[in-house]
Amino acid sequence: MTYFDTFKNAYESYAGYLVREITFQSEPWFHNYFLWLVLISAFFFGLEWIAPWRKDQARFRKDFWLDFFYMFFNFFLFSLIIYNAASDVVVQLFKDMMGAAGIRNLVAFEVASWPLWGHLLLGFLVRDFVQWWIHRLLHASPFLWEYHKVHHSVEQMGFAAHLRYHWMENVVYRTIEYIPLAMIGIGLNDFFVIHIFTLAVGHYNHSNISIDGRITGGVFGALIGLVLMSTYGSAIDYAFIFPVVVGLIAAFALGPFMKYIFNSPEMHIWHHSYDLPADRQNGINFGLSLSVWDWLFGTAYIPHDGRDIRLGFPGVEEFPEGFVGQEMHGIGKR
């Protein structure tokens, strides 16, 4: 098969997949990315309306509809236009190069025999750790920072701001994280669960809400209970209530520590601060899902709750406000 055939087949395959997603024809229904994006977005939008953290912020905040479009563009349309087909060609080229060098398999950990929770935990930790370093790179490199400015051009925070980012970030993240993730050998079903979980966490830490750690701990515990139930359900008496029990235990055991483990609106708001500390001009609070990396590597910074701080960056006043201008920003700049 030629690289052109790879490109053509990938494009046609993804186009068909996307049509099935948005028309809810994909099977099984709970593997529908589009449906999960809609449901998770609606959930956090509802929380922002019912219990907003910044009560004087408009419910349809500044740039809400721009960010709403970004969610679907970056989640689906960019892959349809070029990214999915181009990435398949690059992956095939990489495999051919490895094959020419006598390397047929990049998998370093054989996880097929591991329990489900092991797959998910390893995949989540490796992906989040790699992405944390990539996020730092986006701030440290003047070249990449020009692209990352799109995400930091948000001046009023809300859940949809999570997926406002330049198309180049897709390229940077996926390129750098490809080999570490390929070495794990995580299956597509495992990656689906990880991806949906991190989508929900990302929406949460950009949302205009503030939630007690006991609640987030309880939700996290219930999710752990669901995974364990799916793995060991036949060996657990009254398995149907197992997630509830684990959730209640986690609410009290993990509640006080949740904001030191996972990213949160109170922590992530400082990452978007217009005025950074004088000694941390390359950024703070780089965590995507986990905040633990920031605490371990000394990049955590929460001087107070930060609810009403100014967002953006010096020069955001002159930054392009429309989608096209933002997507073209950074191209050709050094």
Long-range contacts (C-beta under 8 A, 24 or more apart in sequence): 3-89, 3-92, 3-93, 6-85, 6-88, 6-89, 6-92, 7-85, 7-86, 7-88, 7-89, 8-85, 9-88, 10-84, 10-85, 10-87, 10-88, 10-89, 11-84, 11-85, 14-79, 14-80, 14-84, 14-85, 15-80, 18-76, 18-79, 18-80, 21-76, 22-76, 31-189, 31-192, 33-75, 33-76, 33-192, 33-195, 33-196, 34-76, 36-196, 36-199, 37-71, 37-72, 37-75, 37-199, 40-196, 40-199, 40-200, 40-203, 41-71, 41-159, 41-160, 41-203, 44-159, 44-203, 44-204, 44-207, 44-209, 45-159, 47-207, 47-209, 48-158, 48-159, 48-207, 48-208, 48-209, 51-209, 52-208, 52-209, 53-207, 53-208, 53-209, 53-210, 53-265, 53-307, 54-157, 54-208, 54-307, 54-308, 57-156, 57-158, 57-208, 58-156, 61-156, 61-157, 61-158, 61-208, 62-155, 62-156, 63-154, 63-155, 63-156, 63-164, 63-321, 64-158, 64-160, 66-164, 66-322, 66-323, 67-154, 67-158, 67-160, 67-161, 67-163, 67-164, 68-160, 69-323, 70-160, 70-163, 70-164, 70-165, 70-323, 71-160, 71-162, 71-163, 73-323, 74-163, 74-164, 74-165, 74-167, 74-170, 75-163, 78-167, 78-170, 83-167, 83-170, 83-171, 87-174, 91-178, 94-178, 106-179, 106-182, 106-183, 107-182, 107-183, 107-184, 107-185, 108-183, 108-184, 108-185, 109-183, 109-184, 109-185, 110-185, 111-184, 111-185, 111-186, 112-185, 115-231, 115-232, 116-190, 116-227, 116-230, 116-231, 117-224, 117-227, 117-228, 117-231, 119-186, 119-187, 119-190, 120-190, 120-193, 120-194, 120-227, 122-184, 122-186, 123-181, 123-184, 123-186, 123-190, 123-191, 123-194, 124-194, 124-197, 124-198, 124-289, 126-180, 126-181, 126-184, 127-177, 127-180, 127-181, 127-194, 127-198, 128-198, 128-287, 128-288, 128-289, 128-290, 128-293, 129-293, 130-176, 130-177, 130-180, 130-181, 131-173, 131-177, 131-288, 132-286, 132-287, 132-288, 132-290, 132-293, 132-294, 134-172, 134-173, 134-176, 134-177, 135-286, 135-288, 136-282, 136-283, 136-286, 136-299, 137-172, 137-176, 138-169, 138-172, 139-282, 139-283, 139-286, 140-282, 140-283, 142-334, 143-330, 143-333, 143-334, 144-168, 144-172, 146-329, 146-330, 146-333, 147-172, 147-329, 147-330, 149-313, 149-316, 149-319, 149-329, 149-330, 150-326, 150-327, 150-329, 150-330, 152-272, 152-312, 152-313, 152-316, 153-312, 153-313, 153-316, 153-319, 153-326, 154-272, 154-311, 154-312, 155-311, 155-312, 155-316, 156-311, 157-206, 157-207, 157-208, 157-265, 157-269, 157-272, 157-311, 158-206, 158-207, 158-208, 159-203, 159-204, 159-206, 159-207, 159-208, 160-206, 161-206, 162-199, 162-202, 162-203, 162-205, 162-206, 163-202, 166-326, 166-327, 166-329, 166-330, 167-327, 168-330, 197-223, 197-289, 198-288, 198-289, 201-262, 201-263, 201-288, 201-289, 202-288, 202-289, 204-263, 204-264, 204-265, 205-262, 205-263, 205-264, 205-265, 205-267, 205-268, 206-265, 206-268, 207-265, 208-265, 209-265, 210-265, 210-266, 210-305, 210-307, 211-264, 211-265, 212-255, 213-254, 213-255, 213-256, 213-257, 213-258, 213-259, 214-251, 214-252, 214-255, 215-251, 215-255, 216-255, 216-258, 216-262, 216-264, 217-250, 217-251, 217-252, 217-253, 217-254, 217-255, 217-257, 217-258, 218-247, 218-248, 218-250, 218-251, 218-255, 219-247, 220-250, 220-254, 220-258, 220-262, 221-246, 221-247, 221-248, 221-249, 221-250, 221-251, 221-253, 221-254, 222-246, 222-247, 222-250, 224-250, 259-291, 260-291, 260-292, 260-295, 261-290, 261-291, 261-292, 262-289, 262-290, 262-291, 263-287, 263-288, 263-289, 263-290, 263-291, 264-291, 266-302, 266-305, 266-306, 266-307, 267-291, 267-294, 267-300, 267-302, 269-306, 269-307, 269-309, 269-311, 270-301, 270-302, 270-303, 270-306, 270-309, 272-311, 272-312, 273-306, 273-309, 273-310, 273-311, 274-309, 274-310, 274-311, 274-312, 274-313, 274-314, 274-316, 275-309, 275-310, 277-301
